[in-house]
Structure formats: structure tokens, C-alpha cells
Amino acid sequence: YISVTGVQTCALPILQPVPRLRDYCDSLSCLHALEPFGLGRYGDPIDERGFERGLANLAALLKPRGVLYLSVPVGVARVEFNGQRISDPRVLVALARAHGLALRDLTVVRRGSEVDSVDASEARLSELARERYALGIFTFDKIA
């Protein structure tokens, strides 16, 4: 579930599209929530594309020029048991782009609380994709 905040707050089962709320909000935060989608950890159905469906549904909730604040673990792509996905940041950025989202900003938090603002160059994203684990905090703008 996610919280959509603005004038109202509501909880939604974000693995399913919510057509009545398409282009609904100006900004949306999904912080450390997307990575277990589709893994069955919280009673949700097993769905290997759960992460992708969740991201697509988040993008659909945003109005054009809306902002998505998304934090997920990034590094060497893998699933850790049924707990979470670690995402390759290049794949995540491409997936977001496919759903009308453009990366505005990326901040990375590494072990030891090291915080780094990362440019979205292919070289930097590739470097990040080789790390074991970091927290990626993405800011996306909806362009379509």
C-alpha cells in the first residue's frame, strides 16, 4: 500500500491500476516500499513483474509535471529471499522513462551514512550497479 498525500490521504493496493485516480496527484512519495512488491512477503501474490507494475501504477497516479520521490535499494540486481529486490539503477531509470518519468535527481546513501548526490551519467549509474548495496533516493518528474 502507499499513501497519496495532498488535500486528501488514502491507502491504495498499488499492484493494481486505479483508473479513477489516474493523473490524480501533484506529488507522490514511495519510500522503501516498492522493493518487495510481488514477492509475497506481505501476503501479496507472487508476481515477478510486481516491481514494474507498482512503478507503472505510481506513474499513472501522477498528474503531468507531477513529482515522484522514490527510494529503493540499488546495486547488483538480485532478489534477497522474499524480502526485497536490489535494483540496477540503469534498469530502474529506463523503466521509469518507459512510464513517462524523467530522472531529476539521484541521491545515494551508503553504509556508514555516506550521502552522495549522483549525476545520472551512464558511467556513474554503471558504477552504482556494481555496488553490493546502497539506498537510491530518486526524484522523477512526470513528462507525459
C-alpha positions as CSV (number, residue, x, y, z in Angstrom):
1,Y,0.0,0.0,0.0
2,I,1.0,3.6,-0.5
3,S,-0.2,6.9,0.8
4,V,-1.2,9.6,-1.6
5,T,-0.9,12.9,0.1
6,G,-2.3,16.3,-1.0
7,V,-5.6,17.6,0.1
8,Q,-6.6,14.1,0.9
9,T,-4.8,10.9,2.1
10,C,-5.8,7.4,1.0
11,A,-4.3,3.9,1.0
12,L,-4.3,2.0,-2.2
13,P,-3.3,-1.5,-3.3
14,I,-0.7,-0.2,-5.8
15,L,-0.2,-3.5,-7.5
16,Q,-3.5,-3.0,-9.3
17,P,-4.2,0.1,-11.5
18,V,-6.7,2.6,-10.0
19,P,-8.3,4.2,-13.1
20,R,-10.4,6.6,-11.1
21,L,-7.2,8.2,-9.7
22,R,-5.3,8.4,-13.0
23,D,-3.5,11.8,-13.2
24,Y,-4.7,12.5,-9.6
25,C,-1.8,14.0,-7.6
26,D,0.9,16.5,-7.9
27,S,3.5,14.6,-5.9
28,L,3.8,11.1,-4.5
29,S,6.3,9.5,-2.1
30,C,7.1,5.8,-2.1
31,L,10.0,5.4,0.3
32,H,11.4,1.9,0.9
33,A,8.1,0.3,-0.1
34,L,8.4,-0.8,-3.8
35,E,11.2,-3.4,-3.4
36,P,9.1,-6.2,-2.0
37,F,6.2,-5.8,-4.5
38,G,5.3,-9.2,-6.0
39,L,7.5,-11.2,-3.7
40,G,4.7,-12.5,-1.4
41,R,6.3,-11.2,1.7
42,Y,3.2,-9.2,2.9
43,G,0.5,-11.5,1.6
44,D,0.6,-10.1,-1.9
45,P,0.5,-12.5,-4.8
46,I,3.8,-13.7,-6.3
47,D,4.4,-11.7,-9.4
48,E,7.9,-11.5,-11.0
49,R,6.8,-8.2,-12.6
50,G,5.4,-6.8,-9.3
51,F,8.0,-4.1,-9.1
52,E,7.4,-2.9,-12.6
53,R,3.6,-3.0,-12.2
54,G,3.9,-1.0,-9.0
55,L,6.1,1.6,-10.6
56,A,3.7,1.9,-13.6
57,N,0.8,2.4,-11.3
58,L,2.6,5.1,-9.3
59,A,3.4,6.9,-12.5
60,A,-0.2,6.7,-13.6
61,L,-1.3,8.4,-10.3
62,L,0.8,11.5,-11.1
63,K,-0.5,14.5,-13.0
64,P,1.7,15.7,-15.9
65,R,4.6,17.6,-14.3
66,G,4.0,15.7,-11.1
67,V,6.9,14.5,-8.9
68,L,7.7,11.0,-7.7
69,Y,10.0,10.6,-4.7
70,L,11.2,7.0,-4.7
71,S,13.7,5.2,-2.6
72,V,14.8,1.7,-3.2
73,P,17.9,-0.4,-2.7
74,V,20.3,-0.3,-5.6
75,G,23.4,-2.2,-6.6
76,V,24.0,-5.6,-8.2
77,A,20.5,-6.6,-9.3
78,R,19.0,-9.5,-7.3
79,V,16.2,-10.7,-5.1
80,E,17.1,-11.4,-1.5
81,F,14.8,-14.3,-0.5
82,N,11.3,-12.8,-0.4
83,G,12.4,-9.7,1.4
84,Q,13.4,-7.2,-1.3
85,R,14.7,-6.6,-4.7
86,I,18.0,-4.8,-5.2
87,S,17.7,-2.8,-8.4
88,D,20.2,-2.0,-11.1
89,P,19.8,1.8,-11.2
90,R,20.1,1.8,-15.0
91,V,17.2,-0.6,-15.3
92,L,15.1,1.5,-12.9
93,V,15.7,4.7,-14.7
94,A,14.9,3.1,-18.1
95,L,11.7,1.5,-16.6
96,A,10.7,4.9,-15.2
97,R,11.3,6.5,-18.5
98,A,9.1,3.9,-20.2
99,H,6.3,5.1,-17.9
100,G,6.7,8.8,-18.6
101,L,9.1,9.7,-15.8
102,A,12.3,11.6,-16.2
103,L,15.1,11.5,-13.6
104,R,15.6,14.9,-12.0
105,D,17.9,13.9,-9.1
106,L,19.6,10.9,-7.5
107,T,21.0,10.8,-4.0
108,V,22.7,7.7,-2.7
109,V,23.2,6.6,0.9
110,R,25.9,4.0,1.5
111,R,26.9,2.1,4.6
112,G,28.3,4.4,7.2
113,S,25.7,7.0,6.3
114,E,27.8,8.4,3.4
115,V,25.4,10.6,1.4
116,D,26.3,11.4,-2.2
117,S,24.5,13.3,-4.9
118,V,25.0,11.3,-8.1
119,D,24.8,12.6,-11.7
120,A,22.8,10.3,-14.0
121,S,25.5,9.6,-16.5
122,E,25.8,6.1,-17.8
123,A,29.2,5.8,-16.2
124,R,28.0,6.7,-12.7
125,L,24.9,4.6,-12.9
126,S,27.0,1.6,-14.1
127,E,29.4,2.2,-11.2
128,L,26.5,2.2,-8.8
129,A,25.1,-1.0,-10.4
130,R,28.3,-2.8,-9.3
131,E,28.0,-2.0,-5.6
132,R,26.7,-4.6,-3.2
133,Y,24.1,-2.4,-1.7
134,A,23.2,1.3,-1.4
135,L,20.0,3.2,-1.0
136,G,19.0,5.2,-4.0
137,I,16.7,8.2,-3.5
138,F,15.3,9.1,-6.9
139,T,13.3,12.2,-7.8
140,F,11.3,11.8,-11.0
141,D,9.2,14.3,-13.0
142,K,6.3,13.1,-15.0
143,I,6.7,14.3,-18.5
144,A,3.7,12.6,-20.2
